[in-house]
Amino acid sequence: MERRDKVNYYLDIADTVSERSTCIRRMYGAIIVREDEIISTGYNGAPRGRKNCVDLGYCKRDSLKIPSGERYELCRSVHAEANAIISAARRDCIGATMYLAGRDAKTGEILHDTTSCAMCRRQIINAGIKEVVCRTGRDTYEVVHVRDWIFNDDSI
Protein backbone atom coordinates (compact mmCIF):
# COMPACT_ATOMS: atom_id res chain seq x y z
CA MET A 1 0.00 0.00 0.00
CA GLU A 2 1.35 3.41 -0.99
CA ARG A 3 1.74 6.00 1.76
CA ARG A 4 -0.50 9.07 1.41
CA ASP A 5 1.38 12.32 0.74
CA LYS A 6 1.25 14.91 3.52
CA VAL A 7 -0.90 17.50 1.72
CA ASN A 8 -3.62 15.00 0.83
CA TYR A 9 -3.39 13.54 4.33
CA TYR A 10 -4.32 16.94 5.78
CA LEU A 11 -6.98 17.46 3.10
CA ASP A 12 -8.44 14.05 4.02
CA ILE A 13 -8.70 15.24 7.63
CA ALA A 14 -10.39 18.48 6.52
CA ASP A 15 -12.77 16.37 4.42
CA THR A 16 -13.61 14.26 7.48
CA VAL A 17 -14.21 17.43 9.51
CA SER A 18 -16.70 18.51 6.82
CA GLU A 19 -18.87 15.52 7.76
CA ARG A 20 -19.95 17.54 10.83
CA SER A 21 -21.32 20.30 8.59
CA THR A 22 -24.97 21.19 9.08
CA CYS A 23 -25.44 23.03 5.77
CA ILE A 24 -27.81 21.43 3.28
CA ARG A 25 -26.08 23.07 0.28
CA ARG A 26 -22.35 22.62 0.76
CA MET A 27 -20.29 20.89 3.42
CA TYR A 28 -16.89 22.39 4.22
CA GLY A 29 -14.15 21.38 6.60
CA ALA A 30 -11.05 23.38 7.46
CA ILE A 31 -7.98 22.65 9.53
CA ILE A 32 -5.14 24.94 10.49
CA VAL A 33 -1.70 23.31 10.59
CA ARG A 34 1.51 24.86 11.81
CA GLU A 35 4.86 23.07 11.94
CA ASP A 36 3.16 19.75 11.18
CA GLU A 37 0.73 20.07 14.11
CA ILE A 38 -3.03 20.51 13.78
CA ILE A 39 -3.91 23.71 15.63
CA SER A 40 -7.69 23.70 15.12
CA THR A 41 -10.55 22.47 12.98
CA GLY A 42 -13.79 24.00 11.78
CA TYR A 43 -16.85 23.11 9.74
CA ASN A 44 -19.75 25.20 8.51
CA GLY A 45 -22.80 25.35 10.75
CA ALA A 46 -25.08 27.71 12.64
CA PRO A 47 -23.70 29.63 15.63
CA ARG A 48 -23.77 27.71 18.91
CA GLY A 49 -27.27 27.47 20.31
CA ARG A 50 -29.00 28.36 17.03
CA LYS A 51 -30.90 25.87 14.90
CA ASN A 52 -29.04 24.46 11.92
CA CYS A 53 -30.44 24.26 8.40
CA VAL A 54 -30.46 20.45 8.63
CA ASP A 55 -32.65 20.77 11.75
CA LEU A 56 -34.97 23.31 10.11
CA GLY A 57 -35.17 21.30 6.90
CA TYR A 58 -34.51 24.23 4.60
CA CYS A 59 -31.93 26.76 3.49
CA LYS A 60 -33.05 30.34 3.10
CA ARG A 61 -30.58 30.97 0.28
CA ASP A 62 -31.81 27.81 -1.50
CA SER A 63 -35.45 28.80 -1.14
CA LEU A 64 -34.64 32.24 -2.61
CA LYS A 65 -32.63 30.56 -5.43
CA ILE A 66 -29.52 32.58 -4.57
CA PRO A 67 -26.48 31.33 -6.52
CA SER A 68 -23.48 29.95 -4.68
CA GLY A 69 -21.09 32.67 -3.58
CA GLU A 70 -23.73 35.38 -3.20
CA ARG A 71 -25.70 36.97 -0.35
CA TYR A 72 -23.84 35.30 2.53
CA GLU A 73 -25.54 37.65 4.99
CA LEU A 74 -28.67 35.50 4.54
CA CYS A 75 -26.83 32.29 5.46
CA ARG A 76 -27.28 30.85 8.97
CA SER A 77 -23.84 29.24 8.97
CA VAL A 78 -20.50 30.34 10.26
CA HIS A 79 -18.04 29.19 7.61
CA ALA A 80 -15.53 26.41 8.25
CA GLU A 81 -12.56 28.76 7.89
CA ALA A 82 -14.02 31.21 10.43
CA ASN A 83 -14.78 28.42 12.90
CA ALA A 84 -11.22 27.10 12.63
CA ILE A 85 -9.82 30.60 13.19
CA ILE A 86 -12.16 31.22 16.16
CA SER A 87 -10.90 28.00 17.78
CA ALA A 88 -7.23 28.93 17.42
CA ALA A 89 -4.97 31.46 19.07
CA ARG A 90 -3.61 34.04 16.63
CA ARG A 91 -0.05 33.32 17.72
CA ASP A 92 -0.56 29.74 16.51
CA CYS A 93 -2.01 30.87 13.16
CA ILE A 94 0.86 33.14 12.17
CA GLY A 95 2.70 31.42 9.34
CA ALA A 96 0.31 28.43 9.38
CA THR A 97 -1.38 26.64 6.50
CA MET A 98 -5.13 26.18 6.25
CA TYR A 99 -6.44 23.08 4.47
CA LEU A 100 -9.95 23.39 3.05
CA ALA A 101 -12.17 20.65 1.62
CA GLY A 102 -15.75 20.88 0.39
CA ARG A 103 -18.50 18.58 -0.82
CA ASP A 104 -21.92 19.06 -2.34
CA ALA A 105 -24.32 18.27 0.51
CA LYS A 106 -26.89 16.64 -1.78
CA THR A 107 -24.60 14.43 -3.89
CA GLY A 108 -21.56 14.06 -1.60
CA GLU A 109 -19.28 14.85 -4.53
CA ILE A 110 -16.05 16.76 -3.98
CA LEU A 111 -16.35 20.42 -4.94
CA HIS A 112 -13.80 21.16 -7.64
CA ASP A 113 -14.08 24.93 -7.13
CA THR A 114 -13.39 25.05 -3.38
CA THR A 115 -12.16 28.46 -2.29
CA SER A 116 -12.72 30.92 0.55
CA CYS A 117 -15.30 33.68 0.25
CA ALA A 118 -14.27 37.33 0.57
CA MET A 119 -15.34 37.47 4.24
CA CYS A 120 -13.26 34.41 5.14
CA ARG A 121 -10.30 35.74 3.14
CA ARG A 122 -10.27 38.84 5.34
CA GLN A 123 -10.25 36.70 8.46
CA ILE A 124 -7.52 34.43 7.09
CA ILE A 125 -5.37 37.47 6.33
CA ASN A 126 -5.85 38.91 9.82
CA ALA A 127 -5.17 35.55 11.46
CA GLY A 128 -1.70 35.56 9.87
CA ILE A 129 -2.20 32.35 7.88
CA LYS A 130 0.32 32.21 5.03
CA GLU A 131 -1.36 29.82 2.60
CA VAL A 132 -4.62 27.99 1.96
CA VAL A 133 -4.64 24.59 0.29
CA CYS A 134 -7.99 23.90 -1.39
CA ARG A 135 -8.98 20.38 -2.42
CA THR A 136 -10.07 20.26 -6.08
CA GLY A 137 -10.30 16.46 -6.47
CA ARG A 138 -9.55 13.24 -4.62
CA ASP A 139 -5.80 13.72 -5.04
CA THR A 140 -5.61 17.24 -6.45
CA TYR A 141 -5.45 20.64 -4.83
CA GLU A 142 -4.63 24.27 -5.36
CA VAL A 143 -2.28 26.24 -3.12
CA VAL A 144 -3.20 29.88 -2.62
CA HIS A 145 -0.63 32.22 -1.12
CA VAL A 146 -2.47 34.65 1.15
CA ARG A 147 -0.13 37.45 0.02
CA ASP A 148 -1.83 37.18 -3.39
CA TRP A 149 -5.16 38.01 -1.78
CA ILE A 150 -3.63 40.98 0.01
CA PHE A 151 -2.11 42.49 -3.12
CA ASN A 152 -4.23 41.17 -6.00
CA ASP A 153 -7.80 40.51 -4.80
CA ASP A 154 -10.06 43.54 -5.21
CA SER A 155 -13.11 41.62 -3.92
CA ILE A 156 -11.83 42.01 -0.36
C-alpha positions in Angstrom: 0.0 0.0 0.0 1.3 3.4 -1.0 1.7 6.0 1.8 -0.5 9.1 1.4 1.4 12.3 0.7 1.3 14.9 3.5 -0.9 17.5 1.7 -3.6 15.0 0.8 -3.4 13.5 4.3 -4.3 16.9 5.8 -7.0 17.5 3.1 -8.4 14.1 4.0 -8.7 15.2 7.6 -10.4 18.5 6.5 -12.8 16.4 4.4 -13.6 14.3 7.5 -14.2 17.4 9.5 -16.7 18.5 6.8 -18.9 15.5 7.8 -20.0 17.5 10.8 -21.3 20.3 8.6 -25.0 21.2 9.1 -25.4 23.0 5.8 -27.8 21.4 3.3 -26.1 23.1 0.3 -22.4 22.6 0.8 -20.3 20.9 3.4 -16.9 22.4 4.2 -14.2 21.4 6.6 -11.0 23.4 7.5 -8.0 22.7 9.5 -5.1 24.9 10.5 -1.7 23.3 10.6 1.5 24.9 11.8 4.9 23.1 11.9 3.2 19.8 11.2 0.7 20.1 14.1 -3.0 20.5 13.8 -3.9 23.7 15.6 -7.7 23.7 15.1 -10.5 22.5 13.0 -13.8 24.0 11.8 -16.8 23.1 9.7 -19.8 25.2 8.5 -22.8 25.4 10.8 -25.1 27.7 12.6 -23.7 29.6 15.6 -23.8 27.7 18.9 -27.3 27.5 20.3 -29.0 28.4 17.0 -30.9 25.9 14.9 -29.0 24.5 11.9 -30.4 24.3 8.4 -30.5 20.5 8.6 -32.6 20.8 11.7 -35.0 23.3 10.1 -35.2 21.3 6.9 -34.5 24.2 4.6 -31.9 26.8 3.5 -33.1 30.3 3.1 -30.6 31.0 0.3 -31.8 27.8 -1.5 -35.5 28.8 -1.1 -34.6 32.2 -2.6 -32.6 30.6 -5.4 -29.5 32.6 -4.6 -26.5 31.3 -6.5 -23.5 29.9 -4.7 -21.1 32.7 -3.6 -23.7 35.4 -3.2 -25.7 37.0 -0.3 -23.8 35.3 2.5 -25.5 37.6 5.0 -28.7 35.5 4.5 -26.8 32.3 5.5 -27.3 30.8 9.0 -23.8 29.2 9.0 -20.5 30.3 10.3 -18.0 29.2 7.6 -15.5 26.4 8.3 -12.6 28.8 7.9 -14.0 31.2 10.4 -14.8 28.4 12.9 -11.2 27.1 12.6 -9.8 30.6 13.2 -12.2 31.2 16.2 -10.9 28.0 17.8 -7.2 28.9 17.4 -5.0 31.5 19.1 -3.6 34.0 16.6 0.0 33.3 17.7 -0.6 29.7 16.5 -2.0 30.9 13.2 0.9 33.1 12.2 2.7 31.4 9.3 0.3 28.4 9.4 -1.4 26.6 6.5 -5.1 26.2 6.3 -6.4 23.1 4.5 -10.0 23.4 3.0 -12.2 20.7 1.6 -15.7 20.9 0.4 -18.5 18.6 -0.8 -21.9 19.1 -2.3 -24.3 18.3 0.5 -26.9 16.6 -1.8 -24.6 14.4 -3.9 -21.6 14.1 -1.6 -19.3 14.8 -4.5 -16.0 16.8 -4.0 -16.4 20.4 -4.9 -13.8 21.2 -7.6 -14.1 24.9 -7.1 -13.4 25.1 -3.4 -12.2 28.5 -2.3 -12.7 30.9 0.5 -15.3 33.7 0.3 -14.3 37.3 0.6 -15.3 37.5 4.2 -13.3 34.4 5.1 -10.3 35.7 3.1 -10.3 38.8 5.3 -10.2 36.7 8.5 -7.5 34.4 7.1 -5.4 37.5 6.3 -5.8 38.9 9.8 -5.2 35.6 11.5 -1.7 35.6 9.9 -2.2 32.3 7.9 0.3 32.2 5.0 -1.4 29.8 2.6 -4.6 28.0 2.0 -4.6 24.6 0.3 -8.0 23.9 -1.4 -9.0 20.4 -2.4 -10.1 20.3 -6.1 -10.3 16.5 -6.5 -9.5 13.2 -4.6 -5.8 13.7 -5.0 -5.6 17.2 -6.5 -5.4 20.6 -4.8 -4.6 24.3 -5.4 -2.3 26.2 -3.1 -3.2 29.9 -2.6 -0.6 32.2 -1.1 -2.5 34.6 1.2 -0.1 37.4 0.0 -1.8 37.2 -3.4 -5.2 38.0 -1.8 -3.6 41.0 0.0 -2.1 42.5 -3.1 -4.2 41.2 -6.0 -7.8 40.5 -4.8 -10.1 43.5 -5.2 -13.1 41.6 -3.9 -11.8 42.0 -0.4 
